[in-house]
Each structure stands twice: as structure tokens, then as C-alpha cells.
Amino acid sequence: MSRVMKALIVGGGVAGPVAAMALRQAGIDSVVYEAYAGGADDAGAFLTFASNGLDALRTIDAHHLVLSEGFPTPRMTIQSGTGKHLGDVPNGGTLPDGTVSQTLKRADLYRALRDEAIRRGARVEYGKRLVDAETTPDGVVALFEDGTEAVGDLLIGADGIHSRVRRIIDPSAPGARYIPVLNIGGYARDVRVLGKPGSFRMIFGKQAFFGYAVHPSSEVWWFANPPRAEEPTRAELAAIGTEQWREILIDLFAGDASPAVEIIRSTPGKLAGWATYDLPSVPTWYRGSLVIIGDAAHATAPSSGQGASIAIEDAVVLARCLRDLPDFGQACAAYERLRRARVERIVAHGARTSNSKAAGPIARVLRDLMPLILKRVARGGSLAWMHDYHIAWDEQVA
Ligand SMILES: Cc1cc2nc3c(=O)[nH]c(=O)nc-3n(C[C@H](O)[C@H](O)[C@H](O)COP(=O)(O)OP(=O)(O)OC[C@H]3O[C@@H](n4cnc5c(N)ncnc54)[C@H](O)[C@@H]3O)c2cc1C
């Protein structure tokens, strides 16, 4: 047993609640501190959960949460904006027992993970935005925006891509890197489109990328990636209202042989766009009694379909290292040794996929290469390194 008995976890998104459950399984208590008061706003955000993420959740017996909230999406059909079929490929891997990747709303994933962490005995405190933390001879003191403090043996920063903990560990740590496409999505009703539940249709439109999948309820879950060379501010994005977004998107997709325009027209509720980022390499993951996991340490472009899965892997691997190694420094060194090469390879892969969605000459070359890339993927095995990762929870970390 490690000397660590109580962990402060900053961030109640994906990695935070999973860390709380994995630590509990390793015999370590924790409290999760989440900046926001309630659950996440969905705003059309859904994500695809790959087989490696499901396998990592299975080590803490929590994979059923994703299986019950999501629907299976094991295939992808790719086409050009002219309607040309470019290929069919697997999406997100398959576990040995046949379990395939799942697509679910981000807000549902957050809620399910938090509820389960609480059910298993973790405490989650809302409205607690971390502003600073100090390593002390006995552990760590966390300071929150509301003036309160918390004391623990260690602090795990699971506070996402714009992490405060990353900067507390290393004030010169890199910030997120802007990827020149925006993200926007929604759920369309009463629209008939090609495609059965279980398959994403990805369209390299003439001006922008569009993807959709049919939910078993026959709702159409879609997303679009309008190119945008300059990074927008939050205020600029917030100033674009739903009807303005609808016009922008209809304009972008009007020239494509795809159902994008009809899907966008059939989407009720609010449309909101957000900027896309990744974070390729953070030199320092831990210092004193502080360590970072998930997007705080490495963020991959959404197009890799891996961010949530590798955040979960981090949380489980860190808990295993803390369980088996005698002190925090050794546990963090083992965690970094087990994780860095893998996550940085996935981020690089995500960046390449994102470039193929952006407008411009690089994108055109990548798009033209798409049939060759697809053939390679279809031959199988080329993404096995990503999807077949397994955490040997029962084995001792050396
Ligand atoms: C458009 C889009 C599409 C995506 N699609 C996919 C996909 O298909 N598949 C996939 O696997 N991944 C996808 N991702 C990535 C995925 O959402 C992230 O990788 C994942 O959520 C990372 O989990 P995390 O816990 O590290 O960070 P987050 O989920 O971002 O959670 C961080 C939490 O920390 C809280 N927080 C932040 N600062 C503080 C603070 N100072 N104090 C206290 N709390 C704080 C935040 O409120 C938040 O709840 C997508 C991301 C985007 C933006």
C-alpha cells in the first residue's frame, strides 16, 4: 500500500470521476472538486468511445455505464462532397468479446461517471474552481476561488485542456494549440437519410467536413467542422446566434451532394460552435505532490475519437502506480513511463486526421490520399496499437 491515503482530484469531467473510482479500488480515498455548479451543457456535443476506453473502464467494472448510455457505432462510410463513395472502415476497434465502440452525449457520460463515483463513496464538490496549490511537507493544500482550502496527500489535475494545475506544476508549460476548424453539432428529427444505426457517414465536403450517424431512435446525430484560419475568441463565438449558425452552415454545405443541409434545417434547439485545440507535448507532468492526467497533460484533436478513452486510461494507470509503488514520486515516474509515448503518438495521429478536414493545400493532398489511407486501414491492424491497449490491473507495477 502506498503512503498516499487521500487524493484531491481537480476536475469532474471524464478523467476525474474515473480516477476517484480507480483510486478507491486501489484503497485510496479522494474528493473531486469541480469548477461548475451543475452538469455539463450538452450544446450538441457527443463523442465516440473507442474499445480501448471501454477496456480501461472494464478494469474498474464501469464499462456498463457507457454501454447503457451509448449506441454502437462500429463502422464509418466515407464519401466526397460530390457524392463519390471513398470507402468503408471500422470505427473505434472491437474488444475480444465483440463489444464495439459506442457514441453518447458528452453530458450523459459526465453525469453517469460522476453518479457512479458518488455511488461508490467518492465525494464530489461543485462550484470549486482551483486557483492555486502548494506542496507542503505533509502533502498538498489546494486553494479555491471561493476562498476555501482543502488538504490532501496529493493533488491530481484532471482539469481539462486549459488546465490550471498544469501551470501550477510548470508556469512555462505550453498552452493548447489551435486547430483551424470549428466544431458544431446537433440532433436532427424527422429527417430521412442514408445510413443505418451503427455507421457514421463522413463527408469531405467542398468547403467543410460533415459527419452524421443515425441513432436507434431515428434521430440524426451530426457534427460539422467549418474551417477557420484565425483562432476565434469565446466572445466572438458566443455572439453567433442559432439562426446565424444555421445560415453559415447551409451556405457551406449547399454545394455538396449530401443530406447536410436537410439535416441542419431539421435540427431543433440551440446551435453553438466551439474552437478546436490539441496539446501535443507537455514536458512536466508532475512536481511535488501534484500530477496531471487526461486533457490537462495531453489533448488530442476530436477527430482521433480518443480523448475520453485515453483520459480514462491515464486515470486507471495512475491509480495502479499509486497502489503499487512506495512513494508519490516513484508512482508518477512509472505513470509517465507507461503513458507518455502512447498518448503523444495518439495526439500526432489526431493532428494528421484534423489536417485532412481543414481547407487549403495540405488538406487537399490528404483528401486525395484518402482512398489509399482507407485501403491500409481496411486491410486491418493499422490502428490495433491504438484500440487493443489493455491495462493489466491485477499485475504489480515494477
Ligand atoms: C468537439 C469535441 C468532440 C470530441 N469528440 C471526442 C470523441 O469522439 N471521442 C473522444 O474520446 N473524445 C472526444 N473529445 C475529447 C474529450 O471530450 C476529452 O478528451 C475528454 O473530455 C477529456 O477528459 P478530461 O477529464 O481530461 O477533461 P474534461 O472532460 O474537459 O474535464 C475537465 C473538467 O475540469 C473542470 N475544471 C476545469 N478547470 C477547473 C478548475 N480550475 N478547478 C476545478 N475544475 C476545473 C471542467 O469544468 C471539467 O468538468 C472531443 C472533444 C471536443 C471538444
The ligand as an ORCA input file, in Angstrom:
! r2SCAN-3c Opt
* xyz 0 1
  C     -15.920     18.832    -30.171
  C     -15.264     17.733    -29.422
  C     -15.504     16.418    -29.828
  C     -14.874     15.374    -29.164
  N     -15.087     14.097    -29.586
  C     -14.486     13.077    -28.946
  C     -14.730     11.740    -29.341
  O     -15.466     11.468    -30.281
  N     -14.130     10.752    -28.623
  C     -13.324     11.020    -27.553
  O     -12.814     10.074    -26.926
  N     -13.064     12.271    -27.169
  C     -13.618     13.310    -27.835
  N     -13.383     14.581    -27.434
  C     -12.385     14.835    -26.369
  C     -12.931     14.552    -24.980
  O     -14.112     15.298    -24.731
  C     -11.835     14.921    -23.975
  O     -10.614     14.349    -24.360
  C     -12.198     14.441    -22.576
  O     -13.388     15.077    -22.141
  C     -11.033     14.713    -21.619
  O     -11.432     14.441    -20.305
  P     -10.802     15.252    -19.071
  O     -11.480     14.717    -17.888
  O      -9.324     15.213    -19.170
  O     -11.205     16.766    -19.334
  P     -12.673     17.393    -19.368
  O     -13.661     16.389    -19.807
  O     -12.538     18.652    -20.154
  O     -12.985     17.719    -17.853
  C     -12.298     18.729    -17.162
  C     -13.164     19.194    -16.011
  O     -12.397     20.047    -15.172
  C     -13.197     21.153    -14.785
  N     -12.260     22.249    -14.464
  C     -11.525     22.996    -15.323
  N     -10.770     23.867    -14.657
  C     -11.013     23.675    -13.336
  C     -10.511     24.277    -12.140
  N      -9.600     25.263    -12.161
  N     -10.992     23.825    -10.941
  C     -11.917     22.816    -10.884
  N     -12.422     22.213    -12.008
  C     -11.967     22.640    -13.220
  C     -14.067     21.413    -16.004
  O     -15.228     22.152    -15.660
  C     -14.401     19.990    -16.456
  O     -15.553     19.473    -15.834
  C     -13.998     15.652    -28.078
  C     -13.779     16.977    -27.658
  C     -14.391     18.000    -28.335
  C     -14.129     19.425    -27.884
*
